[in-house]
């Protein structure tokens, strides 16, 4: 109908009417596009809200797992550092069970850091563009970069790590036992006198100590990043909850 009107106005050379009809068409198209964009934006924001809620739940679990991993690694590193100090002391000092097992396991590492399944899902579908909050995007990038640093550190520094259990079995004897949950555990017996008089062994354990310190610091960085992400998401998912730092 509008097309017939425009055609008739052109035939009649009623240019003002043609202009009005053209303006009506342009405004109608513009409004249609705006409505479509608004509906798409609203749908995206609904999806974003759903994703942020899932991400918040993931971040809570990951933060808890990272904290547990950090606690275990820090405890093991503390025992290792204490044991190395005793071996380097002027006078012989017996090692505790914790120090002995830490020295025995000084070549071990754990790079199985917690992940965020919801983020992996969005990356697979190129859906990260849904997130509008710059702080969340920055924190996600920080977590990814930190985890990559850990993997690189493990690959590079791991080449210089020597397993004392395998290479210095004359100083370390392992036996097994079952804990209260019937799980197999290792018990180590250390010859601290022989260890402290063997400079090669001291060199190996010192390198391993530095390696474990690096791993502890990297895990701390990941745990801190997860904690910051969780707090930011708490603000977005539950805007009435104040930040812990406030």
C-alpha positions in Angstrom: 0.0 0.0 0.0 2.8 2.4 0.9 4.6 1.5 -2.3 1.5 2.3 -4.3 1.2 5.7 -2.5 4.8 6.6 -3.2 4.4 5.6 -6.9 1.3 7.7 -7.2 3.0 10.7 -5.5 5.9 10.4 -8.0 3.5 10.3 -10.9 1.8 13.4 -9.5 5.2 14.9 -8.8 4.1 15.6 -5.2 7.7 15.7 -3.9 6.7 16.7 -0.4 4.4 13.7 -0.1 7.2 11.5 -1.5 9.6 12.9 1.1 7.1 12.3 3.9 6.5 8.7 2.7 10.3 8.1 2.5 10.7 9.5 5.9 8.1 7.2 7.2 9.9 4.2 5.7 13.3 5.3 7.1 11.8 5.9 10.6 10.0 2.5 10.5 13.2 0.7 9.5 15.2 2.5 12.1 12.7 1.6 14.9 12.6 -2.0 13.7 16.3 -2.3 13.9 16.4 -0.6 17.3 13.7 -3.0 18.6 15.6 -6.0 17.3 18.9 -4.7 18.8 17.1 -4.1 22.1 15.7 -7.6 22.2 19.1 -9.1 21.3 20.8 -7.0 24.0 18.2 -8.0 26.6 18.7 -11.7 25.6 22.5 -11.3 25.9 22.1 -9.7 29.4 19.9 -12.5 30.5 22.5 -15.0 29.3 25.3 -13.0 30.9 23.5 -13.0 34.3 23.0 -16.8 34.1 26.7 -17.2 33.2 27.9 -14.9 35.9 26.0 -17.0 38.5 27.5 -20.2 37.2 31.0 -18.6 37.2 30.5 -17.4 40.7 29.7 -20.9 41.9 32.7 -22.2 39.9 35.0 -19.6 41.4 33.9 -20.5 45.0 34.8 -24.2 44.4 38.0 -23.3 42.6 39.0 -20.8 45.3 38.4 -23.5 48.0 40.4 -26.1 46.1 43.3 -23.7 45.4 43.4 -22.8 49.1 43.6 -26.5 50.0 46.3 -27.0 47.5 48.2 -24.0 48.7 47.9 -25.1 52.3 49.3 -28.6 51.6 52.1 -27.2 49.4 53.0 -24.5 51.9 53.2 -27.1 54.8 55.4 -29.4 52.7 57.6 -26.5 51.7 57.9 -25.3 55.3 59.0 -28.8 56.4 61.5 -29.0 53.5 63.0 -25.6 54.3 63.4 -26.6 58.0 65.0 -29.9 57.0 67.5 -28.2 54.7 68.4 -25.7 57.4 69.2 -28.6 59.8 71.4 -30.3 57.2 73.3 -27.1 56.7 73.7 -26.3 60.4 77.1 -26.5 62.1 76.0 -29.4 64.3 74.1 -32.5 63.3 70.4 -32.3 64.1 67.9 -35.2 63.6 65.1 -34.6 61.1 61.5 -34.9 62.1 59.2 -37.3 60.2 57.7 -34.4 58.3 61.1 -33.0 57.3 62.3 -36.4 56.2 59.3 -37.1 54.0 59.5 -33.5 52.6 63.1 -34.0 51.6 62.2 -37.4 50.0 59.4 -35.7 48.0 61.2 -32.5 47.1 61.2 -33.5 43.4 57.4 -33.8 43.3 55.1 -31.0 42.1 51.4 -30.5 41.5 50.4 -28.5 38.5 46.8 -29.8 38.5 45.4 -26.4 39.4 41.6 -25.8 39.7 39.8 -24.6 36.6 36.6 -22.8 35.7 34.4 -25.2 33.6 32.0 -22.4 32.7 34.8 -20.3 31.2 36.1 -23.3 29.2 32.6 -23.8 27.9 32.3 -20.2 26.8 35.8 -20.2 25.2 34.8 -23.3 23.2 31.7 -21.4 21.9 33.4 -18.0 21.5 30.9 -16.7 24.1 33.3 -14.7 26.3 32.0 -11.5 24.6 28.9 -11.8 26.7 30.9 -10.6 29.7 30.8 -6.8 29.9 32.5 -6.3 33.3 36.2 -5.3 32.6 37.4 -6.4 36.0 36.0 -9.9 35.6 37.7 -10.2 32.2 41.0 -8.9 33.6 40.9 -11.4 36.5 40.1 -14.3 34.1 43.0 -13.3 32.0 45.2 -13.1 35.1 44.2 -16.6 36.2 45.0 -18.0 32.7 48.3 -16.3 32.5 49.4 -17.4 36.0 48.5 -21.0 35.3 50.5 -20.8 32.1 53.4 -19.5 34.0 53.2 -22.5 36.4 53.2 -24.9 33.5 56.2 -23.1 31.9 58.0 -23.1 35.2 57.4 -26.8 35.7 58.6 -27.6 32.2 61.8 -25.4 32.4 62.8 -25.8 36.0 61.8 -29.5 36.1 64.7 -30.4 33.9 67.1 -29.6 36.7 65.2 -31.4 39.5 66.7 -34.7 40.7 64.6 -37.2 42.7 66.6 -37.9 45.9 64.6 -41.1 46.6 65.8 -42.6 43.3 69.3 -41.1 43.2 70.2 -41.2 46.9 68.6 -44.3 48.2 71.5 -44.8 50.5 70.2 -41.9 52.6 66.5 -42.3 52.2 64.5 -45.5 52.9 60.8 -45.6 52.1 58.3 -48.0 53.6 54.5 -48.0 53.3 51.6 -48.1 55.7 47.8 -47.8 55.7 46.2 -44.8 57.2 42.8 -44.7 59.0 41.0 -44.7 55.6 43.0 -47.8 54.5 44.9 -45.7 52.0 48.5 -46.5 51.3 50.9 -43.9 52.6 54.7 -43.6 52.5 57.0 -43.3 55.5 60.5 -42.1 55.0 63.6 -42.8 57.1 66.5 -40.4 56.6 70.2 -40.7 57.3 70.7 -37.1 58.2 74.4 -37.6 59.1 75.2 -39.0 55.7 73.1 -36.3 54.0 74.9 -33.4 55.6 78.4 -34.7 54.8 77.5 -35.2 51.1 77.8 -31.8 49.3 76.4 -33.2 46.1 73.2 -34.2 48.0 73.0 -30.8 49.7 73.3 -29.1 46.2 70.5 -31.3 44.8 68.1 -30.6 47.8 68.9 -26.8 47.7 67.9 -26.7 44.0 64.8 -28.7 44.8 64.0 -26.2 47.7 64.2 -23.3 45.3 61.9 -25.1 42.9 59.3 -25.8 45.6 59.5 -22.2 46.7 58.7 -21.1 43.1 55.7 -23.5 43.0 54.4 -22.2 46.3 54.5 -18.6 45.1 52.8 -19.5 41.8 50.0 -21.4 43.6 49.6 -18.5 45.9 49.2 -16.2 42.9 46.4 -18.4 41.5 44.7 -18.7 44.8 44.8 -14.9 45.2 43.4 -14.4 41.6 40.5 -16.9 42.3 39.7 -15.0 45.6 39.6 -11.7 43.8 37.4 -13.1 41.1 35.0 -14.6 43.6 34.6 -11.3 45.4 34.0 -9.4 42.2 31.4 -11.9 41.0 29.7 -11.7 44.4 29.2 -8.0 43.8 27.7 -8.7 40.4 25.5 -11.6 41.4 24.5 -10.2 44.7 24.8 -6.4 44.4 23.5 -5.8 47.9 26.5 -7.6 49.5 29.4 -5.3 50.3 32.9 -6.2 49.4 34.9 -8.0 52.1 37.5 -5.2 52.0 35.0 -2.5 52.6 
